[in-house]
Structure formats: structure tokens, C-alpha cells
Amino acid sequence: MAKTLKVGVIGVGGIANTHFPGWQESPHTEIAALSDLAEPALQRAAEKTGAKKLYANPEELIADPDIDIVDICTPNMYHTPLTVGALDAGKHVICEKPLAPTPSDIQQMIAARDRSGKLLMTAQHFRFQGSAKALKAEIDGGTLGPIYHARSWMLRRSGAPLRPGFIMKKHSGGGPCIDIGVHILDLTLWMMGHPQPVTVTGITGDRLSKQKGMFSAWGGTIPPEFDVEEFAAAFVRFETGATLILECSWLLHHDMGGRGEDMQMWLYGEKAGSHWPDNQLVSANLKTQQLIDSKLLKAAGGEPHALECIAFAEAVAKKQSSPVPAEESLKVCQILNGLYESAATGREVVITP
């Protein structure tokens, strides 16, 4: 009988609650331990998951010899030491996005992964959405041909999460660029086949967050400790010659069309273009000189946060490769880090592989 993998979750007050169902649904895992600095959050999570071991200190969870998988759901600036520590302790690690705030942090994680021989995965849950998987399969089948340009954005109107872990740079490493921009950027690079970025020109802004009385529908008036950007945009060049325009914001005066946020991606290939999440395909018949519009209709279901955990458990149990390798997250981070550097210096930034 196969061994049940024991999971320890660090940081249980927020996004971890979307991970719990996946660990509970997987036939390979059980939630055995939890860690959080906040005792009330720890107790609520214990009641929800049935975990028996509770730790105020995450290092004690990492040192627990019974734990096979560590799930890191803390604010961004704590990802690297916890991930490196868990890998060096012989644990497999799934870590919430962004994998780390800087490329050098991710390189430390990769080195620790290689030392340990364990799996490391970034929790990029949008890759596990049915619509994303359907479009990815179509692209991998050659429907678009070589992709030479992309437009991607993830925008919110009055949607800044006002908890310290998001709005204070010492905890988060940045604002919407690194919080939600990472989602659409990862998804776009995944669709494009992860070309190597070579240059980034970026801007960041805090024009709205600094206005007196500015508020977020997610928590009230913007507090004075809000010291991250609320808007970011970039133009990226890749070694393939392809280009990308990226936009992200928490507070933009933008029509959301009745949605909580506007997350879209256009990919333009030599044979066709595509739009996500509508999964629209746009092409032309050159023989008849007809324009063709079509739409993918079939997409798998399932809650993507749960599915990413199930996929990681499967990979660990069956000794497969990581569903979201750190090398792919490194390219995402190189672009975001380059965006911040370009915004600070006012110059285009060259990215070194």
C-alpha cells in the first residue's frame, strides 16, 4: 500500500484556505500539521482540516520528521527562507505565487531544490483552470503558429487588499505588479512556451493611492502604511523577437463589466490570434480571403487552487516532474524585477539569463 504523504501548511489565515480542499481530496495526502503566528487563525484552520500538530514557529513544522510536503502560504518576503529551509530539511515544497520577490531568491531556491532532490512548485493556479488548459492544448497543437506579440492585463477597480502582507513592501516586495500581475504574466509566458525575456521597459504609479480619501472596496480608506505601487505597466522583448505589453492595477478607474476584476490575454500568432478567458480564435482563410472567428467550447471543470495541490501530490507520489517548475517562475520574476528597476531608473533594463 502506498504511503500517505503528510502535508504541513505554513500561513493558514488567507490563501491556504483554498489549498485545504485539494489536499483533502487528493488520494495521496493528508493535512498533518499547520503553522501560523496568529493563534486564532491556527485554531480555525485546525478545526477545518483536522490537523493534529499546530506550530507557532514554522521552523518547528519544517523540522518535523513526519512531514513530507510543506505548503508555504505566507507573505512574499518570507517565501525564500522558508522554502530553502524546507528543501534542505528534505521536504517537497509548493509555494504560493510569486515564488519569490527577486530572481536571486529563486536561484537560491533552485540550488536548494537541486541539493535536496525534492520537488519545488509555484502555486500558479490559473494554469489549472479549464479554459486555460483548453487554450494551451490548442496552442501546443499549432493552431496559432509562432506567437509574435501578446497583450495581457489584470486590473481591479477599488480592489486593493489592505492587509499588511499586501500593502507594505517589507512584507510583500511590491503591489499589484507582484501580487496579481504575476498571475497573468505567468499564464501568458506559459501559453507562449516560455521564451527568454531580454529587455523590459516599465513604469509604476501611486497617483490614486495617494489621493486623500481614496479607498478600496476590499477594506475601506487606503492607510498611510500603503507604500507599494497601485499601477504598473511594461513592454517586454524576448529573444525569439516576440513582444508583450503587460498592465496591472488594484485601483484603476476601469470598467470591469460587472466583474470583480478584468483579467485578459490576447495572443497573436502567424496563423491565428486568440483571446483568453473567452477562448476566442481569430484567423483567416488566405485561399478564399475569408475572415474566420471561432470559439473553443469544451473546458474541464474543477476548482483550480485545489487542482494545483492535487497535481503536486500526484507528482510527488509518482515521482514525476514539478507541474510548475521554478525555472519558469524565474523568467516571470526576471520580468517583474526588470519592470521595477526600469520604473526606478527611467531606462530600459537588459535581462541576463
N, C-alpha and C positions, 0 to 999 in steps of 0.2 A: 504494500500500500504506500502510495506517495506521501511524503511528508507535507503537513500543512505549514505553510510559510507564515511566520508570526510578524505582524506589522506594528511598528511603533510610529505614531504621528506626533510631530513637534509643531506646536502652534495650532490650537484647536478652536479658537474663537471666531474664525472667519471662513475662508475658502475651504478649510478642512471638512466642513460640513457637507460640501458637495463631493468630497472624496469618500467619505464613510460608506455610502451605499455601494460603491464599486468594490471596496474591499470585502464588504459583507456578501455581495452577490458572487464574487469570484469563487470557484470551487477549490482554488489553491491557497486561499489566505484567511486569516482571522485577525482582527484587531486585538492585540495583546497588551499594548502599552500606549500611554498618552503623556505628553509633557506640555506645560504652559505655565507662564509666570502668574497668570490670574487664576486663583483658586476657584472662583465661581464658574468660569468657563471650563475648567478642568472637570469639575463635578458634573456639569451639564453634559459634557461630551462622554463622560463615563456612563452616565445613565442611558445615553443614546446608543452607545456602541457595545456596552458590556465589558469594556476593557477592565482588567483587574489591577494592572500596575499603573500607578499615577506618579509622575515625577515633576517636581517644581523646577529641577535643574535638567536641562536637555542632555547634558554630558552623561548623566546617570542613565538615561534611556539608551544613549549610544553605547555605553559600556555594558549594557545588559546582554549577557551571552545568549539568551533565548531569542533575541530579536534578529530576524533575517532581513527585513526590509525597513528602511527608515523613509518616511514621507515627510518632507520639510515644507511647511506652510506658513513660515514666519515672514515678517517684512524683508524686503530685498537685501538690505545691507548685512543681514545675518546668514544669508544663504551659503556663502563661501566657507566660513569656518565650520559650520555645522555639516555641510556636505563633505568637506575634506576629512573632518573628524570621523564621520560615519563610514566613509570608504576605507580610511586607514584602520578602522575597527573591524573591517571585514563584512560590512553590511552593503546590500544593494540599496541604491538611493533613487527615489523620484523626488524632484524638487520643483516647486511652483515656479511659474514664469515671473519675471525674466530669470533665467538660470543664475545670472549674476549681474551686477551693475557695470562691470568693465571687462574687456577682453582678457586682461591679465588674470582676473579672478577665475574666469572659465578655464584658462590654461592651467591654473593650479588644480582645478577640479579634474581636468583630463589627466594630468600627471598622477593624481591620487587614484583615479579610476584604473589607470594602467598599472600602478603599483599593486593594487588590490586584486585585480582580475574580476571585479564585480561590475554589475551593470549600473549605468547612470542615465537617467531620462529626465528631460524637461517636460513639465506638465503643460503642454500646448493643446488644450482641449478642443479648439476649433478644428484641428485636423481630424477629429473623430466624429464630427457632425456628418450626417448622412449626405447632405448637399455637397459638402467639401469633398468627401470621398468619391462621390459620383463624378464630379468635375475633374478631380485628379486622375481618375481612371480614363476619362475621355482624352485628357491632355497626354497622358502617358501612351495612349493608343495612337497618337499622332494627329488628332483632329485639328489642332491649331497650327501645327508645324512649329518651326523655331519661333519663340516668343521674343520680340524685339523691343516692346515697351509695355509698361504697366502703370496703372493709376490706382492707388489704394488709400483708403481713409477710414478712420474710426473716430467718430465725432459724437459728442454729447452736448446737449443744451442744458445748463444748470445741473450738471451731473458729476460734480466733484465729490469723491468720498472724503469726508472731512476728518477721518481718524488720523492720529499722528503717524501711523505706519505708512500713510499715503502722502501726506502733505508736508512732512518735514524731511528735508533732504538727508539729514543724518540717519534716518531710518530707511527711506525709500530709494535714495540715489537720484530721484527725479520725479517729474509729474506724469501727465498723460502719455508723454513720449515713451517712457519706460513701463508704464502701467498698462495702457490699452493699445498704444502704438505697436507694442511688441506682438500683440495678437495678429493684427492684420499684416504686419511685416513678415512674421514667420510663415503665415499662410501663403502669402504671395511668393516668397522665396521657395517654399515647398512646391508650389504649382510650377514655378519656373525651372525647377531642377537644381536649385541651389548654386547659381553662378557666383563666382567670386567677385565681391564688390571691389572697385579700385579707387573711386573718389566719391565724396559726399559734400554737398553744399547745403547747409541747414540754417534755420532760424528758430528761435524760441521767443515766446512772448508772455507777458503777465499784465497786459493792458486792462483786461476785465477784472482779474482777481484783485487788483489794487484800487479799484473804484469803491468809494465809500458806499456801504450798503449792499455791495454785491453779495449774492447768496447762492447756495446750492440747494436744490430741491431734495437733495440727499442728506441734509443736516443743518440748514439754516445759514446764518451770516458767515462769510469767509473769515476765519480767525486770523489774528496777527501773526501767528506762527507759520502760516502758509508761505513757504519760501521756495517753492518749486514753480516751474513754468505751468501755464494753463493752456498753452497752444504751442505746437511745433510743426514744422514742415521741412521737407528735404527733397533734393534732386540727387539721384544716385546713378552712377555709371558702373557697368560691370565689364569684366574682361572679355565677355562674349560680344560686346558692343551694344548690348541691351541697356535700357534706361528705365528708371522708376521715379514716379512722383508720389510722395508719402505725406499725409496730413493727419494730425490727431489733436483732439482738444477735449477738455472737460466742460467748458463754459461757452462755447461758440454760439453766437446768435444765428442759428441754423435751423431750418425747418426739418423736423425729424419725421414728418409724415405720419404722425401718430405713434411712432415707435419710441422706445426709451433711448435708443442710440442709433446712429446711422453708420453701419459697417458695410463697406462695399469694396469690390475689387474688379477692375477691368484689365483683361489681358489681351494683348494684340499680337497675333502671330501672322506668319506669312501666308497661311492657308485660311485662317478664321480668327475671329475675336470671341471673347466670352465674358460674361458678367456673372459675378457671384455676389449674393446668395441666390439670385433668381435662376441661375444656371441657363441663361440665355446664350445661344450660339449665333454668331453673325458671320456670314460668308457670302461668296458669290460664285456662280457658275460662269466661268470665262467663255465656254463654248456658246452658251445661249445668251450670255450677257444679262443674266438674271440675278437679282439680289435675293439671298436666302436668309430667313430668320427661322430659327427652331429653338426648342427648349427641351432640356432633359427632364423627364417626368418621374423616373424611378430613383429613390434615395432611401438608404437604410435608416432605420429609426434608432432610438436609444439615447439616453442622457449622456452627453459627451464627457463630462467630468468623471462619471462612473466608468465609462468605456475606456478612458485612458488608464485608469487604475487596473481594470481587468486585463487590458493589453499588457501592461507591465508585469503583472503577476504571471501571465501566460509565458512571457519571455523569460522570466527568471526560472519558472518551473520547468520549462522545456529547453533551457539553455540556448535561447535564441538571442539575436542582437537587439539592442535597445530600439524601441519604437520611435523615439525622438533622440537621436544621438547628440552628444554635446558639441560635436564639430559643426553641426547645423546651427545650433544656438550661438556658437561663436561668431558666425557670419552675421547673424541678426544683431548681436551685441556690437560688432565692429561698426555697423551702420549707425546704430543709435549713439554709440560713443562718438563717432565721427560727426554726427549731427550736432551734438552738444559742443564739441570742440570748434566746429565751424561757426556756430552761433556765437561763441565766446570770442573768437578771433576775427570774425568777419571775412574769412577766407575759405576757399575750397580745401578740403582735407584729403590727403592721399592715404589710402588704407593699405597697410602692409600685411600680406597673408600670414 
